[in-house]
Amino acid sequence: NAAYTGDLRNLVHHISGRLSKDAPLFLVGNSLGAAILTKYLGEEGLSGTLPACVSGAASHGNPISINSDRLAHSHWKSFKRMIMSDSEFKSAFRTALLSSTIAKFDRAVAPYLQRNQSFYPYADRIGFKDGEAYWREGSSFRLVRHIPVPYLFLTARDDFLVKEPSRNKLGYLVSNPNVLVVETRCGGHLGWQESPPETDSRFGSTSWADAAASDFFESIMQVNMERSGSRVDTHAPSDGVG
């Protein structure tokens, strides 16, 4: 559910309450999680309620403008096979899963989806009028101009899911000086592997996107420490976020 940011908001508040003073918190979102992250940052920035410890964020493969009518039928067939393999989801979404496209699925479940207001106190609501209303509220480009911290927006030129929305909404991204937009020549949807996966590896190879986010966050910490008059040693071992 790209329109609901309440879970992330609760998690960030929980973590921020456990951090030591001046410890930074960095957030990373992938795909739909990136859309939720972007929307959350924009909502918090709009109302001025973002916890002070949140120092930066990275968005990987963000479908910044959602419209499931654009998705091919083959993508929906793959998604449906994955969901139907889980008996719990099969029972709960049987009617919706009979839909022939992701767009029809969204329209079937939209009246029952959880949502929240985009401004403080972010009150919870249930249901959208239709699928189009869900897509509109779940499209994070509407709030990206309010993001108050350094934010890395990373996509690939051959990402079939997000390349068109990203380019169509580029103006919203570059209008915010906190946003750094990076588009790689290849990578597909979250496929920035640095090397072929090891045959005995359960998780595949390491991701270039993770390294890029880490470098981005390290630069933020260095700039912040220089501004505060402190010295940062990028070669020393760290027991903070990394």
JOBELPE-V148784 format. One record per residue. N is the residue number from 1. SS is DSSP state (alpha for helix, beta for strand, coil for the rest). Layout:
n->N ss->SS
n->N ss->SS
This chain:
n->1 ss->coil
n->2 ss->coil
n->3 ss->coil
n->4 ss->coil
n->5 ss->coil
n->6 ss->alpha
n->7 ss->alpha
n->8 ss->alpha
n->9 ss->alpha
n->10 ss->alpha
n->11 ss->alpha
n->12 ss->alpha
n->13 ss->alpha
n->14 ss->alpha
n->15 ss->alpha
n->16 ss->alpha
n->17 ss->coil
n->18 ss->coil
n->19 ss->coil
n->20 ss->coil
n->21 ss->coil
n->22 ss->coil
n->23 ss->coil
n->24 ss->coil
n->25 ss->beta
n->26 ss->beta
n->27 ss->beta
n->28 ss->beta
n->29 ss->beta
n->30 ss->beta
n->31 ss->coil
n->32 ss->alpha
n->33 ss->alpha
n->34 ss->alpha
n->35 ss->alpha
n->36 ss->alpha
n->37 ss->alpha
n->38 ss->alpha
n->39 ss->alpha
n->40 ss->alpha
n->41 ss->alpha
n->42 ss->alpha
n->43 ss->alpha
n->44 ss->alpha
n->45 ss->alpha
n->46 ss->alpha
n->47 ss->alpha
n->48 ss->coil
n->49 ss->coil
n->50 ss->coil
n->51 ss->coil
n->52 ss->coil
n->53 ss->coil
n->54 ss->beta
n->55 ss->beta
n->56 ss->beta
n->57 ss->beta
n->58 ss->beta
n->59 ss->beta
n->60 ss->beta
n->61 ss->coil
n->62 ss->coil
n->63 ss->coil
n->64 ss->coil
n->65 ss->coil
n->66 ss->coil
n->67 ss->coil
n->68 ss->alpha
n->69 ss->alpha
n->70 ss->alpha
n->71 ss->coil
n->72 ss->coil
n->73 ss->alpha
n->74 ss->alpha
n->75 ss->alpha
n->76 ss->alpha
n->77 ss->alpha
n->78 ss->alpha
n->79 ss->alpha
n->80 ss->alpha
n->81 ss->alpha
n->82 ss->alpha
n->83 ss->alpha
n->84 ss->alpha
n->85 ss->coil
n->86 ss->coil
n->87 ss->alpha
n->88 ss->alpha
n->89 ss->alpha
n->90 ss->alpha
n->91 ss->alpha
n->92 ss->alpha
n->93 ss->coil
n->94 ss->alpha
n->95 ss->alpha
n->96 ss->alpha
n->97 ss->alpha
n->98 ss->coil
n->99 ss->coil
n->100 ss->coil
n->101 ss->coil
n->102 ss->alpha
n->103 ss->alpha
n->104 ss->alpha
n->105 ss->alpha
n->106 ss->alpha
n->107 ss->alpha
n->108 ss->alpha
n->109 ss->alpha
n->110 ss->alpha
n->111 ss->alpha
n->112 ss->alpha
n->113 ss->coil
n->114 ss->beta
n->115 ss->beta
n->116 ss->beta
n->117 ss->coil
n->118 ss->coil
n->119 ss->coil
n->120 ss->coil
n->121 ss->coil
n->122 ss->coil
n->123 ss->coil
n->124 ss->beta
n->125 ss->beta
n->126 ss->beta
n->127 ss->coil
n->128 ss->coil
n->129 ss->coil
n->130 ss->coil
n->131 ss->alpha
n->132 ss->alpha
n->133 ss->alpha
n->134 ss->alpha
n->135 ss->alpha
n->136 ss->alpha
n->137 ss->alpha
n->138 ss->alpha
n->139 ss->coil
n->140 ss->alpha
n->141 ss->alpha
n->142 ss->alpha
n->143 ss->coil
n->144 ss->alpha
n->145 ss->alpha
n->146 ss->alpha
n->147 ss->coil
n->148 ss->coil
n->149 ss->coil
n->150 ss->beta
n->151 ss->beta
n->152 ss->beta
n->153 ss->beta
n->154 ss->beta
n->155 ss->beta
n->156 ss->beta
n->157 ss->coil
n->158 ss->coil
n->159 ss->coil
n->160 ss->coil
n->161 ss->coil
n->162 ss->coil
n->163 ss->alpha
n->164 ss->alpha
n->165 ss->alpha
n->166 ss->alpha
n->167 ss->alpha
n->168 ss->alpha
n->169 ss->coil
n->170 ss->alpha
n->171 ss->alpha
n->172 ss->alpha
n->173 ss->alpha
n->174 ss->alpha
n->175 ss->coil
n->176 ss->coil
n->177 ss->coil
n->178 ss->coil
n->179 ss->beta
n->180 ss->beta
n->181 ss->beta
n->182 ss->beta
n->183 ss->beta
n->184 ss->beta
n->185 ss->coil
n->186 ss->coil
n->187 ss->coil
n->188 ss->coil
n->189 ss->coil
n->190 ss->coil
n->191 ss->coil
n->192 ss->coil
n->193 ss->beta
n->194 ss->coil
n->195 ss->coil
n->196 ss->coil
n->197 ss->coil
n->198 ss->coil
n->199 ss->coil
n->200 ss->coil
n->201 ss->coil
n->202 ss->coil
n->203 ss->coil
n->204 ss->coil
n->205 ss->coil
n->206 ss->coil
n->207 ss->beta
n->208 ss->alpha
n->209 ss->alpha
n->210 ss->alpha
n->211 ss->alpha
n->212 ss->alpha
n->213 ss->alpha
n->214 ss->alpha
n->215 ss->alpha
n->216 ss->alpha
n->217 ss->alpha
n->218 ss->alpha
n->219 ss->alpha
n->220 ss->alpha
n->221 ss->alpha
n->222 ss->alpha
n->223 ss->alpha
n->224 ss->alpha
n->225 ss->alpha
n->226 ss->alpha
n->227 ss->alpha
n->228 ss->coil
n->229 ss->coil
n->230 ss->coil
n->231 ss->coil
n->232 ss->coil
n->233 ss->coil
n->234 ss->coil
n->235 ss->coil
n->236 ss->coil
n->237 ss->coil
n->238 ss->coil
n->239 ss->coil
n->240 ss->coil
n->241 ss->coil
n->242 ss->coil
